Amino acid sequence: GRKMIIRAILNQCLSQSSVIPLIGAKLMSSVENNWRYQLLETMRVFPNFITPEEEASLFDEVEPYMKRLRYEFSHWDD
């Protein structure tokens, strides 16, 4: 079930030896306090973090909930 999927994902994450940092120095023009710069400096991408089957399982679990949500017209990120 869900606990087994989460445990498998965490185990896979912890066992990853190659972590690729995404550094946004080229994208950000010396604005060190910019949130985008900070995000890119701390973001990590884990190649093959989950399998296609795990992705489909997670999507199938979340999709019904997301379909029931109403669209919010006033977003905090506008």
N, C-alpha and C positions, 0 to 999 in steps of 0.2 A: 503494500500500500504506500501511502504518502510518506510515512516515516522511513521506509526502505529506500525510496527514491531520494529523499533528502540526505540520508546517511551515505548513499552511493555518491551523490554529488559532492558532499563534503570530503569523503575519502579521496575522490578523484582530484579535488582541488588541492588537498594537502599533499598528494603524491606527485603533483606537477613539479618537475625540476626546472623547466624552462619557462620563465615569466618574461614577457616582452613589455618593457616600459614604453609608453607613448609620451614623448617629450615634445612640447609644442613651442620650442624656442623659435623655430622658423616662422610659425604662424603668428606669434605675438611679438609685436615690435616694442620691446623693452618696457612693457607695462607690467611690472612684476606683481602689482596688487590686483590685477585683473582676475576675475573669477575663472575665466576660461584658461588662463595661464596656469593657475593653481590646479584646476581640474586635470589638465593635460599632464602636469608634472607628477600627479599622484595616481593617475589612472593606470590600471594594469589590464592586459588582455591575456587570458589563459587559452591558448590554442586547444581545441577539442575538449573544452571544459565539460560539456555534456554530450552524450551521443544523440543522434537524430531521434532515437526512440525515446530517450529521456525528455528531449525538447517537446516532442509530440504529446507525451504524457502530461507534462507541466502545462502546456497550452490547453489540452483538453480539460484540465482541472480548473484553470483560471477563466477560460472563455465564457462559460455560463454566467459567472459572477459579473464579468465585464459587460456582457450583453444587457444585464438588468440595470446597470448604472445609467443615470440620466446625464445628458450633456450639461456641463456647467458653463454658463455664458460669461461669467466673470472669473477669469483665471488669474492665479497669483503670478504666473510667468509671462504675462503680456508685456 
